[in-house]
Amino acid sequence: RAQPAWRRPVRHHAVCARVRRDARLGTCAYASSSAPAARASGAGGGGYLAVEGDARLSGLVRVGGAKNAVLALLAGTLACSEPVTLTNVPDLRDVRSMIAVLESVGAKVTRPNDSPDDRAGGVDGTLRVDCSRITTSAFTIDTVSKLRASFFAAGPMLARTGRVEMPLPGGCAIGARPVDLHLRGFEALGARVRVTEEGTVIATTAVGDDDDADGACRSTAPLRGRADMSLRFPSVGATHSLMTAAALAEGTTVIRGAAAEPEVADLAAMLNAAGADIRGAGTDTITVRGVGDAKAAARMANDSKKKGVLDVASVASLGGCAHRAIPDRIEAGTFLVAAAVTRSSIELEPVILNHVRSTMDVLEAFGCAFETSAVSEKSRTENENETSREVRLRVIPPASRTDARPVTFATAPFPGVPTDMQPQLCVLASAASGVSFCRETVFESRVAHVEQLRLMGVDAVAEGETVTVRGGATTGESEVSDEQNAYAYETRDVFGSDLRATAALVLAGLCAKGTTRVFGLEHLDRGYERLDEKLRALGADVARREE
């Protein structure tokens, strides 16, 4: 039979090119409101961070819950017909956006211990998510366009209700990140998939006509488990979505070439606690025994019809559970780099060593050493779903500037160096004595931070997927003495084009002489909870100011 339009290579690449072009122009209906690259005026609102250079840090910083894990956990709650309690939830813009996505389809999200400012996870990072009543299987462009991770919800919704309508998502402007792996996976599980000219994905398990705009053609059939499904690339988002969908399918699905990231294992742990049977999460082969039952689904649909229930009937579902999100390995890595480039010794907790090992390897090549100890009583928790031990980690920087060695690394899927650490590690490379090479293999356009670092005096050049950094950069005629902490970077107004690029510029500002104004807080607040406050607690002079 004829291939659907989204599977035709020419059409697909043409759409991707148009979306990338429109994202750069800031006119794409499916791109994030924060997608346009840095603008000379620092537009976009949010003010800026005034970062004083020549910083020395000391003390203990508490690492928050993993943003990338929490977004997947929230989307995964759509597979549950009973309430789910999540703890260690950070108060972030992206978390609030995902909550809005869930609420738009009928979920009730409450914060058991609300603070006056209505934090995303309450004062103690706790959320209670009740997806027992789904009022629609169609997501709105208003909520989805703000967050690329919103597409994580497509798989759970399709498997739960037999139908999903999802506009193409937004997110950081970091190259093309198509969702074709998700769609091919849905088809492999028995769904019919099409993409409208307006850019809305419609997938259904119904056998009849699925063109009814209000979704009146409701399916009573669950997805069908597939014995073998292979991903051509270990996409974290596709693994999240397909693993959750397969958990509600009828039969067994084996996902090969799956992403092995800790966030995938964390989602599987939550789903298993809610009644799923998922094995191998955290490796490249995941086996999912689905709970779907076609006869039971038909009975549920008939019961809902007889009772006149207006909510969308469940085709299959899991129960409820309580789950604590893992610590954020990218936030931990960012603070490790902050200590290294300022030649400071700090402690972080809680940290799971296996999750930050690749970042620690780069820092060890740079000249850092590490010590571990037990976490404090405040941080100690009992999490039956997390087998890795949480520790307190102390970083010890090189003794002197000349002891800071150049580094060479390439980003890669876990357990490799995370692409989300590449901009920060470029700042680390600039503090080394020698030439470093940083190769980006995950996203083809993640080099926007290089130009901003060059404005500050960093000798860095991006050629294709490789960034070459000559460390020990100085400005003016005099060299910086080893007693000084600043690297003589120029203090400039710099603009972060995405979440991690903005964090990297803050780190560079800590090493400059004078005050650096870092714009792009609309990006920074998507993934770092009170970064400025945490840096101040370590002794840095960082202030959030309005324009």
DOTOR-474551 format. One record per residue (C-alpha): residue in one letter; residue number from 1; x, y, z. Coordinates in steps of 0.2 Angstrom, whole numbers, plus 2048, in hexadecimal, padded with zeros to 3 digits. Layout:
// DOTOR-474551
a / NUM / X / Y / Z
...
***
This chain:
// DOTOR-474551
r / 1 / 800 / 800 / 800
a / 2 / 805 / 812 / 7FE
q / 3 / 810 / 819 / 80B
p / 4 / 809 / 827 / 816
a / 5 / 810 / 838 / 812
w / 6 / 81A / 839 / 822
r / 7 / 824 / 82A / 81C
r / 8 / 829 / 830 / 80B
p / 9 / 83B / 836 / 80C
v / 10 / 839 / 845 / 801
r / 11 / 82A / 84C / 809
h / 12 / 830 / 848 / 81B
h / 13 / 841 / 851 / 818
a / 14 / 838 / 860 / 810
v / 15 / 82C / 862 / 81F
c / 16 / 83B / 861 / 82B
a / 17 / 844 / 86E / 821
r / 18 / 835 / 87A / 821
v / 19 / 833 / 877 / 834
r / 20 / 846 / 87B / 837
r / 21 / 844 / 88B / 82C
d / 22 / 835 / 891 / 835
a / 23 / 83C / 88D / 846
r / 24 / 84B / 898 / 841
l / 25 / 83F / 8A6 / 83C
g / 26 / 834 / 8A4 / 84B
t / 27 / 825 / 8A1 / 841
c / 28 / 823 / 88E / 842
a / 29 / 812 / 889 / 84A
y / 30 / 81A / 879 / 851
a / 31 / 82A / 880 / 858
s / 32 / 82D / 886 / 86A
s / 33 / 829 / 898 / 86E
s / 34 / 83C / 898 / 874
a / 35 / 842 / 890 / 864
p / 36 / 84A / 89F / 85B
a / 37 / 85C / 8A1 / 85D
a / 38 / 864 / 8AE / 868
r / 39 / 860 / 8C0 / 862
a / 40 / 86A / 8CF / 864
s / 41 / 85E / 8D8 / 870
g / 42 / 85C / 8C9 / 87B
a / 43 / 84A / 8C8 / 877
g / 44 / 83F / 8BB / 87D
g / 45 / 83D / 8C2 / 88F
g / 46 / 842 / 8BA / 89F
g / 47 / 850 / 8C7 / 8A3
y / 48 / 862 / 8C2 / 8A4
l / 49 / 86F / 8BB / 8B1
a / 50 / 87C / 8C7 / 8B6
v / 51 / 88B / 8BB / 8B9
e / 52 / 89B / 8C2 / 8C2
g / 53 / 8AB / 8B9 / 8BC
d / 54 / 8BA / 8B4 / 8C6
a / 55 / 8AF / 8A9 / 8D0
r / 56 / 8B4 / 89C / 8DD
l / 57 / 8A7 / 88F / 8E3
s / 58 / 8A5 / 885 / 8F3
g / 59 / 898 / 87B / 8FC
l / 60 / 88A / 86E / 8F8
v / 61 / 87D / 86F / 8EA
r / 62 / 86E / 864 / 8EA
v / 63 / 86A / 85D / 8D9
g / 64 / 858 / 85D / 8D4
g / 65 / 84D / 850 / 8CB
a / 66 / 851 / 84D / 8B9
k / 67 / 847 / 858 / 8AD
n / 68 / 848 / 84B / 89F
a / 69 / 842 / 83D / 8AA
v / 70 / 834 / 847 / 8B2
l / 71 / 82D / 84C / 8A1
a / 72 / 82D / 83A / 89C
l / 73 / 825 / 835 / 8AC
l / 74 / 817 / 842 / 8AB
a / 75 / 813 / 83C / 899
g / 76 / 813 / 82A / 89F
t / 77 / 806 / 82D / 8AC
l / 78 / 7F9 / 82E / 89D
a / 79 / 7FB / 81B / 89D
c / 80 / 7F4 / 81A / 8AF
s / 81 / 7E2 / 81A / 8B3
e / 82 / 7E6 / 81D / 8C6
p / 83 / 7EF / 82B / 8CE
v / 84 / 802 / 82C / 8CD
t / 85 / 80D / 835 / 8DA
l / 86 / 81D / 83C / 8D4
t / 87 / 82B / 843 / 8E0
n / 88 / 83B / 84C / 8DD
v / 89 / 832 / 856 / 8CF
p / 90 / 83C / 866 / 8CB
d / 91 / 833 / 877 / 8C8
l / 92 / 837 / 87A / 8B6
r / 93 / 82F / 883 / 8A7
d / 94 / 82F / 872 / 89E
v / 95 / 827 / 869 / 8AC
r / 96 / 819 / 876 / 8AD
s / 97 / 817 / 874 / 89A
m / 98 / 815 / 861 / 89B
i / 99 / 808 / 863 / 8A9
a / 100 / 7FE / 86F / 89D
v / 101 / 7FF / 862 / 890
l / 102 / 7F8 / 855 / 89C
e / 103 / 7EA / 861 / 8A2
s / 104 / 7E5 / 865 / 891
v / 105 / 7DF / 853 / 88F
g / 106 / 7D6 / 851 / 89F
a / 107 / 7E4 / 84D / 8AC
k / 108 / 7E3 / 854 / 8BD
v / 109 / 7F4 / 859 / 8C4
t / 110 / 7F5 / 85F / 8D6
r / 111 / 803 / 864 / 8E2
p / 112 / 800 / 85C / 8F3
n / 113 / 80A / 86A / 8FB
d / 114 / 808 / 879 / 8F1
s / 115 / 813 / 888 / 8F4
p / 116 / 80C / 89A / 8F2
d / 117 / 814 / 89C / 8E1
d / 118 / 80D / 88B / 8DB
r / 119 / 81D / 882 / 8D7
a / 120 / 81C / 875 / 8CA
g / 121 / 81F / 867 / 8D7
g / 122 / 819 / 86F / 8E7
v / 123 / 825 / 874 / 8F4
d / 124 / 82C / 862 / 8F6
g / 125 / 82C / 85E / 8E4
t / 126 / 81D / 853 / 8E4
l / 127 / 80F / 852 / 8D7
r / 128 / 800 / 847 / 8D7
v / 129 / 7FA / 843 / 8C5
d / 130 / 7E9 / 83C / 8C2
c / 131 / 7E5 / 836 / 8B0
s / 132 / 7D6 / 82B / 8B4
r / 133 / 7CB / 836 / 8A9
i / 134 / 7D1 / 83A / 898
t / 135 / 7C5 / 847 / 890
t / 136 / 7CD / 847 / 87F
s / 137 / 7DB / 83E / 875
a / 138 / 7DF / 84E / 86B
f / 139 / 7ED / 859 / 871
t / 140 / 7ED / 86C / 86D
i / 141 / 7FA / 876 / 864
d / 142 / 7FA / 883 / 872
t / 143 / 802 / 877 / 87F
v / 144 / 80C / 86B / 873
s / 145 / 815 / 879 / 86A
k / 146 / 81E / 87E / 87A
l / 147 / 827 / 86E / 87D
r / 148 / 82F / 860 / 872
a / 149 / 82D / 853 / 880
s / 150 / 81A / 855 / 87E
f / 151 / 81B / 848 / 870
f / 152 / 820 / 83B / 87E
a / 153 / 80D / 83C / 882
a / 154 / 808 / 835 / 871
g / 155 / 80C / 823 / 874
p / 156 / 803 / 822 / 885
m / 157 / 7F4 / 82B / 87E
l / 158 / 7F3 / 81F / 86F
a / 159 / 7F5 / 810 / 879
r / 160 / 7E9 / 816 / 887
t / 161 / 7DA / 81C / 87C
g / 162 / 7DE / 814 / 86B
r / 163 / 7E0 / 825 / 863
v / 164 / 7EB / 835 / 864
e / 165 / 7EC / 845 / 85B
m / 166 / 7FC / 84E / 85E
p / 167 / 803 / 85E / 855
l / 168 / 815 / 85D / 852
p / 169 / 81F / 863 / 861
g / 170 / 82A / 872 / 866
g / 171 / 83A / 873 / 870
c / 172 / 84C / 879 / 86F
a / 173 / 852 / 87F / 85E
i / 174 / 85F / 871 / 85C
g / 175 / 85E / 86A / 84A
a / 176 / 851 / 85E / 844
r / 177 / 84A / 852 / 850
p / 178 / 83C / 849 / 846
v / 179 / 82F / 83E / 84E
d / 180 / 82F / 830 / 840
l / 181 / 836 / 823 / 84C
h / 182 / 827 / 825 / 857
l / 183 / 81B / 824 / 848
r / 184 / 823 / 815 / 841
g / 185 / 822 / 80D / 852
f / 186 / 810 / 810 / 854
e / 187 / 80D / 808 / 843
a / 188 / 817 / 7F9 / 848
l / 189 / 80B / 7F7 / 857
g / 190 / 7FC / 7F7 / 84C
a / 191 / 7F7 / 809 / 84B
r / 192 / 7F2 / 813 / 83C
v / 193 / 7FC / 823 / 83A
r / 194 / 7FB / 832 / 830
v / 195 / 801 / 844 / 831
t / 196 / 7F5 / 852 / 82B
e / 197 / 7FB / 861 / 820
e / 198 / 7FA / 86C / 82F
g / 199 / 807 / 861 / 838
t / 200 / 7FC / 857 / 844
v / 201 / 7FF / 844 / 847
i / 202 / 7F0 / 83A / 848
a / 203 / 7F2 / 828 / 84D
t / 204 / 7E4 / 81B / 851
t / 205 / 7E2 / 809 / 854
a / 206 / 7D0 / 80A / 84C
v / 207 / 7CC / 7FF / 83D
g / 208 / 7C0 / 80B / 835
d / 209 / 7C1 / 81D / 830
d / 210 / 7CC / 828 / 83B
d / 211 / 7C9 / 838 / 833
d / 212 / 7BC / 83F / 83F
a / 213 / 7C3 / 84F / 846
d / 214 / 7BB / 84D / 857
g / 215 / 7C1 / 83B / 859
a / 216 / 7B0 / 833 / 858
c / 217 / 7B7 / 823 / 851
r / 218 / 7BD / 81B / 861
s / 219 / 7C7 / 80C / 861
t / 220 / 7C4 / 7FD / 86D
a / 221 / 7D4 / 7F4 / 867
p / 222 / 7E4 / 7F5 / 871
l / 223 / 7F5 / 7F7 / 868
r / 224 / 7FD / 7E6 / 863
g / 225 / 80D / 7E1 / 86A
r / 226 / 81B / 7DE / 85D
a / 227 / 828 / 7D1 / 860
d / 228 / 836 / 7DB / 859
m / 229 / 837 / 7EE / 856
s / 230 / 848 / 7F6 / 852
l / 231 / 84C / 808 / 853
r / 232 / 859 / 80F / 846
f / 233 / 85F / 81B / 853
p / 234 / 85E / 81A / 866
s / 235 / 851 / 828 / 868
v / 236 / 84D / 82C / 87A
g / 237 / 83C / 833 / 876
a / 238 / 837 / 825 / 86A
t / 239 / 83D / 818 / 877
h / 240 / 832 / 821 / 885
s / 241 / 823 / 822 / 879
l / 242 / 824 / 810 / 872
m / 243 / 828 / 808 / 882
t / 244 / 819 / 810 / 88B
a / 245 / 80E / 80C / 87C
a / 246 / 814 / 7FA / 87C
a / 247 / 810 / 7F8 / 88F
l / 248 / 7FE / 7FA / 88B
a / 249 / 7FE / 7F0 / 87B
e / 250 / 7F7 / 7DE / 879
g / 251 / 806 / 7D2 / 878
t / 252 / 819 / 7D4 / 87A
t / 253 / 824 / 7E1 / 872
v / 254 / 837 / 7E0 / 870
i / 255 / 83F / 7F1 / 86D
r / 256 / 851 / 7F0 / 866
g / 257 / 85C / 7FE / 864
a / 258 / 853 / 807 / 872
a / 259 / 85B / 816 / 87B
a / 260 / 864 / 810 / 88B
e / 261 / 863 / 821 / 894
p / 262 / 85F / 821 / 8A7
e / 263 / 84F / 82B / 8A3
v / 264 / 849 / 81C / 89A
a / 265 / 84C / 810 / 8A8
d / 266 / 844 / 81D / 8B4
l / 267 / 834 / 81D / 8A9
a / 268 / 834 / 80A / 8A9
a / 269 / 835 / 809 / 8BC
m / 270 / 826 / 814 / 8BE
l / 271 / 81C / 80B / 8B1
n / 272 / 821 / 7FA / 8B9
a / 273 / 81B / 801 / 8CA
a / 274 / 80A / 805 / 8C2
g / 275 / 808 / 7F3 / 8BB
a / 276 / 812 / 7F2 / 8AB
d / 277 / 81F / 7E4 / 8A7
i / 278 / 82E / 7EC / 89F
r / 279 / 83F / 7E4 / 8A0
g / 280 / 850 / 7EA / 899
a / 281 / 84D / 7FD / 89A
g / 282 / 85E / 805 / 89C
t / 283 / 865 / 7F9 / 88E
d / 284 / 863 / 7F9 / 87B
t / 285 / 856 / 7EB / 87C
i / 286 / 846 / 7ED / 885
t / 287 / 838 / 7E0 / 887
v / 288 / 827 / 7E6 / 88B
r / 289 / 819 / 7DA / 88F
g / 290 / 809 / 7E4 / 88C
v / 291 / 7FA / 7E4 / 897
g / 292 / 7ED / 7E7 / 889
d / 293 / 7DE / 7DC / 887
a / 294 / 7D3 / 7DE / 877
k / 295 / 7C4 / 7D6 / 880
a / 296 / 7C6 / 7E0 / 890
a / 297 / 7C8 / 7F0 / 885
a / 298 / 7B7 / 7ED / 87C
r / 299 / 7AE / 7EA / 88D
m / 300 / 7B5 / 7FA / 894
a / 301 / 7AF / 804 / 884
n / 302 / 79E / 7FC / 885
d / 303 / 79C / 800 / 897
s / 304 / 7A1 / 812 / 894
k / 305 / 795 / 813 / 886
k / 306 / 786 / 80C / 890
k / 307 / 78A / 818 / 89E
g / 308 / 78B / 827 / 893
v / 309 / 79C / 82C / 899
l / 310 / 7A3 / 83A / 88F
d / 311 / 7B5 / 837 / 893
v / 312 / 7C0 / 82D / 886
a / 313 / 7BF / 81B / 88A
s / 314 / 7CF / 812 / 88F
v / 315 / 7D5 / 804 / 883
a / 316 / 7E2 / 7FE / 890
s / 317 / 7EA / 806 / 89F
l / 318 / 7F6 / 804 / 8AE
g / 319 / 7F2 / 807 / 8C0
g / 320 / 7FA / 814 / 8CC
c / 321 / 80A / 816 / 8D5
a / 322 / 816 / 821 / 8DE
h / 323 / 827 / 825 / 8D7
r / 324 / 836 / 830 / 8DA
a / 325 / 83F / 837 / 8CB
i / 326 / 852 / 834 / 8C9
p / 327 / 85E / 843 / 8CC
d / 328 / 862 / 84E / 8BD
r / 329 / 873 / 848 / 8B6
i / 330 / 874 / 857 / 8AA
e / 331 / 872 / 863 / 8B9
a / 332 / 87F / 859 / 8C2
g / 333 / 88B / 85A / 8B4
t / 334 / 888 / 86D / 8B2
f / 335 / 88E / 870 / 8C4
l / 336 / 89D / 864 / 8C2
v / 337 / 8A2 / 86F / 8B3
a / 338 / 89F / 87F / 8BD
a / 339 / 8AB / 878 / 8CB
a / 340 / 8B8 / 873 / 8BE
v / 341 / 8B9 / 884 / 8B4
t / 342 / 8B9 / 88E / 8C4
r / 343 / 8C6 / 883 / 8CC
s / 344 / 8BB / 880 / 8DB
s / 345 / 8B6 / 871 / 8E5
i / 346 / 8A4 / 86E / 8E8
e / 347 / 899 / 85F / 8ED
l / 348 / 889 / 859 / 8E5
e / 349 / 87B / 84E / 8EB
p / 350 / 872 / 843 / 8E6
v / 351 / 87B / 83D / 8D7
i / 352 / 87A / 82B / 8CF
l / 353 / 88C / 828 / 8C9
n / 354 / 887 / 81D / 8BB
h / 355 / 87D / 82B / 8B4
v / 356 / 88B / 838 / 8B4
r / 357 / 89A / 82C / 8B0
s / 358 / 89D / 832 / 89E
t / 359 / 89D / 844 / 8A4
m / 360 / 8A9 / 840 / 8B2
d / 361 / 8B4 / 837 / 8A6
v / 362 / 8B6 / 848 / 89C
l / 363 / 8B9 / 851 / 8AC
e / 364 / 8C6 / 844 / 8B2
a / 365 / 8CF / 847 / 8A1
f / 366 / 8CF / 859 / 8A5
g / 367 / 8D8 / 856 / 8B5
c / 368 / 8CA / 855 / 8C2
a / 369 / 8C8 / 848 / 8D0
f / 370 / 8B9 / 842 / 8D9
e / 371 / 8B4 / 83C / 8EA
t / 372 / 8A4 / 833 / 8EF
s / 373 / 89B / 832 / 900
a / 374 / 88A / 82D / 906
v / 375 / 87C / 83A / 903
s / 376 / 875 / 844 / 911
e / 377 / 866 / 83E / 91B
k / 378 / 85C / 84C / 912
s / 379 / 860 / 845 / 901
r / 380 / 85E / 832 / 906
t / 381 / 84F / 82A / 8FF
e / 382 / 848 / 819 / 8FC
n / 383 / 844 / 816 / 8EA
e / 384 / 841 / 804 / 8E6
n / 385 / 841 / 808 / 8D4
e / 386 / 853 / 80F / 8D3
t / 387 / 860 / 802 / 8D5
s / 388 / 86F / 80E / 8D3
r / 389 / 875 / 815 / 8E3
e / 390 / 874 / 828 / 8E6
v / 391 / 884 / 830 / 8ED
r / 392 / 88C / 841 / 8F2
l / 393 / 899 / 845 / 8E5
r / 394 / 8A7 / 851 / 8E8
v / 395 / 8B1 / 858 / 8D9
i / 396 / 8C3 / 85E / 8DB
p / 397 / 8CA / 869 / 8CD
p / 398 / 8DB / 869 / 8C6
a / 399 / 8E8 / 871 / 8D2
s / 400 / 8ED / 87F / 8C6
r / 401 / 8E9 / 886 / 8B5
t / 402 / 8F7 / 87C / 8AC
d / 403 / 8F1 / 86C / 8B3
a / 404 / 8E0 / 86E / 8AA
r / 405 / 8E2 / 862 / 89B
p / 406 / 8D9 / 863 / 88A
v / 407 / 8CB / 857 / 887
t / 408 / 8C5 / 84E / 878
f / 409 / 8B3 / 846 / 878
a / 410 / 8A4 / 842 / 86D
t / 411 / 892 / 843 / 872
a / 412 / 888 / 833 / 871
p / 413 / 879 / 82A / 878
f / 414 / 87A / 823 / 889
p / 415 / 887 / 81E / 890
g / 416 / 890 / 82A / 885
v / 417 / 893 / 83D / 889
p / 418 / 881 / 845 / 889
t / 419 / 87E / 851 / 87B
d / 420 / 876 / 85C / 889
m / 421 / 888 / 85E / 890
q / 422 / 891 / 863 / 880
p / 423 / 88F / 876 / 882
q / 424 / 895 / 875 / 894
l / 425 / 8A3 / 86A / 890
c / 426 / 8A9 / 877 / 883
v / 427 / 8AA / 883 / 891
l / 428 / 8B5 / 876 / 89A
a / 429 / 8C0 / 874 / 88B
s / 430 / 8C3 / 887 / 88A
a / 431 / 8CA / 886 / 89C
a / 432 / 8D7 / 879 / 897
s / 433 / 8E9 / 87C / 892
g / 434 / 8E9 / 876 / 880
v / 435 / 8DE / 871 / 872
s / 436 / 8CE / 868 / 875
f / 437 / 8C2 / 85F / 868
c / 438 / 8AF / 85D / 86B
r / 439 / 8A5 / 853 / 85F
e / 440 / 892 / 854 / 85E
t / 441 / 88A / 845 / 857
v / 442 / 878 / 846 / 85D
f / 443 / 872 / 857 / 857
e / 444 / 878 / 85E / 847
s / 445 / 876 / 871 / 84C
r / 446 / 87C / 871 / 85E
v / 447 / 889 / 87E / 85C
a / 448 / 880 / 88F / 85F
h / 449 / 889 / 891 / 870
v / 450 / 89A / 892 / 867
e / 451 / 897 / 8A3 / 85F
q / 452 / 892 / 8AA / 870
l / 453 / 8A2 / 8A3 / 879
r / 454 / 8AC / 8AA / 86B
l / 455 / 8A5 / 8BB / 86F
m / 456 / 8AC / 8B9 / 881
g / 457 / 8BD / 8B5 / 87A
v / 458 / 8BD / 8A2 / 87A
d / 459 / 8C7 / 89B / 86B
a / 460 / 8BA / 88F / 865
v / 461 / 8B6 / 88A / 853
a / 462 / 8A8 / 87F / 84D
e / 463 / 8AA / 876 / 83D
g / 464 / 89D / 869 / 839
e / 465 / 899 / 85E / 848
t / 466 / 8AA / 863 / 850
v / 467 / 8AE / 871 / 85C
t / 468 / 8C1 / 875 / 85E
v / 469 / 8C5 / 87F / 86E
r / 470 / 8D6 / 886 / 872
g / 471 / 8D7 / 888 / 884
g / 472 / 8DF / 895 / 88F
a / 473 / 8D7 / 8A3 / 885
t / 474 / 8DC / 8B5 / 88B
t / 475 / 8D8 / 8C6 / 885
g / 476 / 8E2 / 8D5 / 885
e / 477 / 8F5 / 8D5 / 887
s / 478 / 8F8 / 8CD / 898
e / 479 / 8F6 / 8BB / 89C
v / 480 / 8EB / 8B6 / 8AB
s / 481 / 8F5 / 8B1 / 8BA
d / 482 / 8F2 / 89F / 8C1
e / 483 / 8EC / 8A7 / 8D1
q / 484 / 8DD / 8B0 / 8C8
n / 485 / 8CE / 8A5 / 8C5
a / 486 / 8C8 / 8AF / 8B6
y / 487 / 8CE / 8A9 / 8A5
a / 488 / 8CD / 8BB / 89E
y / 489 / 8BE / 8B8 / 894
e / 490 / 8B5 / 8C8 / 88E
t / 491 / 8A6 / 8CD / 897
r / 492 / 898 / 8CF / 88B
d / 493 / 885 / 8CE / 888
v / 494 / 883 / 8BC / 882
f / 495 / 873 / 8B3 / 87D
g / 496 / 86F / 8A1 / 87F
s / 497 / 866 / 898 / 871
d / 498 / 860 / 889 / 87A
l / 499 / 860 / 882 / 88C
r / 500 / 872 / 87A / 88D
a / 501 / 87A / 888 / 883
t / 502 / 873 / 895 / 88F
a / 503 / 87A / 88B / 89E
a / 504 / 88B / 88A / 895
l / 505 / 88C / 89D / 894
v / 506 / 888 / 89F / 8A6
l / 507 / 897 / 893 / 8AA
a / 508 / 8A2 / 89E / 89F
g / 509 / 89C / 8AD / 8A8
l / 510 / 8A2 / 8A6 / 8B8
c / 511 / 8B4 / 8A6 / 8B0
a / 512 / 8B4 / 8B7 / 8A9
k / 513 / 8BB / 8C7 / 8B0
g / 514 / 8AC / 8D3 / 8B4
t / 515 / 89A / 8D1 / 8B1
t / 516 / 892 / 8C6 / 8A3
r / 517 / 880 / 8C8 / 89F
v / 518 / 878 / 8B8 / 899
f / 519 / 868 / 8B9 / 890
g / 520 / 85D / 8AB / 88C
l / 521 / 855 / 8A7 / 89C
e / 522 / 845 / 8A1 / 894
h / 523 / 850 / 892 / 88F
l / 524 / 85A / 890 / 89F
d / 525 / 84A / 88F / 8A9
r / 526 / 844 / 881 / 89F
g / 527 / 851 / 875 / 8A6
y / 528 / 859 / 87C / 8B5
e / 529 / 850 / 87F / 8C6
r / 530 / 856 / 88F / 8CE
l / 531 / 868 / 88E / 8C6
d / 532 / 86C / 89F / 8CC
e / 533 / 867 / 89C / 8DE
k / 534 / 871 / 88C / 8DE
l / 535 / 881 / 895 / 8D8
r / 536 / 87F / 8A2 / 8E4
a / 537 / 87E / 895 / 8F2
l / 538 / 88F / 88F / 8EC
g / 539 / 896 / 8A1 / 8ED
a / 540 / 894 / 8A7 / 8DB
d / 541 / 88E / 8B9 / 8D8
v / 542 / 87F / 8B6 / 8CC
a / 543 / 870 / 8C1 / 8CC
r / 544 / 860 / 8BF / 8C2
r / 545 / 85A / 8D0 / 8BB
e / 546 / 84D / 8D7 / 8B0
e / 547 / 852 / 8E0 / 89F
***
